[in-house]
Amino acid sequence: MNNRPLLEDLRLFCIVVRKQSFAASALELGVSKAFVSKRIALLEASLQVKLLHRTTRSVSLTENGDIVQQWAQRILEDVDQMAEAVSSAKLTPRGLLRVCTSSGFGRNRVSPAISAFALKYPSLEIQLELLDRPVDLIGEGFHLDIRIGEVHESNLIAKRIAPNARVLCASPAYLKKHGTPKALADLVSHRCIVIRERDQDFGRWKLSGPDGTETVRVGGPLSANNGELVHRWAIDGHGIILRSIWDVGPSLENGDLVRVLPQYRQEADVWAVYPSRLSSSAKVRVCVQFLEQWLNKPARRSR
């Protein structure tokens, strides 16, 4: 007797996990709830483990179910890529595309781009997650990470898709009250609003200037793990911030913020990062191309 799980049962299982409901999954697939329940039961029997906790309103993963879901996603992706590799036709990108990025950049830049991308490719199912923490792209099952700053993982493919830099700035009110720093070392005695982001050391600013790369340890009474909060606090006069030009560009243009030590900057380009096994994936390729074009249109990029 062959007890290996069927690919279609793994695909159905992933849909149930995403929908967290047998009824909603049945509706999406155009089948009965009883059919979904039966196929999940057969999958559990073939693997000899319980995959889901069931209640009258929803389902959730067991510990074994979480493991199976991660493997199922990888297996289904590999099957899709195999079909792409042997097909002589130009396939329309389809299937699930899981994208992650940081919260501020995601809301203000990536989200509008994904909205337009989804209209262009209606066969894709796109999940966008905003995460202000380091992401294990492979372990967490993401296909694509839109990242600002350096990429350190040698096992990932990284493509630069838009220029960007972080700059020092503060409100006119703060500078009037506390003075304007004349050298990078002066930041030590200033109120700096520090933020914990994916690629930044907390309170340690590394910048490029006239004498090359320099590092300064900064601090202040306020800190956060959200860039939008830090931006707002700087406008309110609480201190000096180091923020991406895409974020603070409008505030610099309208005078809410002014550049501090303008001869210094921190390179923080926008990168599309994805696992090497997805290098030939049509859905990843077209998404990266679309985002590169979108983010580099002058009307959508701060000067």
Phi, psi and omega in degrees: 000132180272112181259013180285141181292147178277145180302318182293329176289323175295320179295316178297319179301317179296325177293318179299318179297316181294318182278340182056034182195134174291319183296314180295323178294318178298320179296318180295322184273347182074033178234178181276157176297325179296323179295315179300313180300318181295315182294323177294320178298319178294323177295316178299321180293320181293326180268346179060039175217157173272128185260331189226142167270126184250135170233178181291339184251333184203174174233153177219160185283141166279176178299316177292325178298323178296318178296314181297321180298316180298317179291321181299318179298318180294317181297315181293323176296318180296321178295317178298318180292325176299317179297321178296319185294325184263354181277136177271350181269155176278107187280145171284126180304133181211170179097192183273134175233113181258120185239141174229157176195176180284160191294309183296311179296325179296313181292318189270332184238311186286319182302312177298324179294317179296324177301313179292322179297319181296325177292326180284328182235076184293346179281350179272144169253116188247128174247121178248125178240134180258117188224117177265059179202161174300139184245132172273093189303314183284312183297327181267002173075026177272145177271332189208134176239122176264107194241141175255127179108193187289149175246119187257339186284119182285344182270007180243153174268133181233126179239123178288123184243348177198143177283151178192156175210153173265141182230157178272135178204162180203168179280153175304324181296319179297314183293327177294322183279321188250353181089162181257126179297140181259337180220160183301324180296338180294339182297337181299326182264006179258162172280108178250136180264109186264153183225143176260105178242177188308309189250014184248137171286135184293115177078010179238108184258123180249116186230155176259134182214197183301330182255023181094208182272131179229154180235139178224139177267123185236165178193176180178178184286344182240140173209162182200171175247021181226123184294327180293324176295314181299317178301313180297317181296324178295318177298324180286355175094019184276344180162191182264139180235159172243104187226157179295144181296330178297331183276309188267356181309308179299323180291328176289322181292323182269359175090001176296329177229156174229151179293142174244136182046061187297347178283354180249146176203162177237119181296132182208062181294164179265128183238143168262120186240132182207158181296147182299332180290347178259015184297334180255010181287126181295320184291324176290317182300311183290328179292316179298316179298318181295315181294323178298315179294318183296312185288343181259003173289130186307322183292343184250004181237125178294144180276000000 
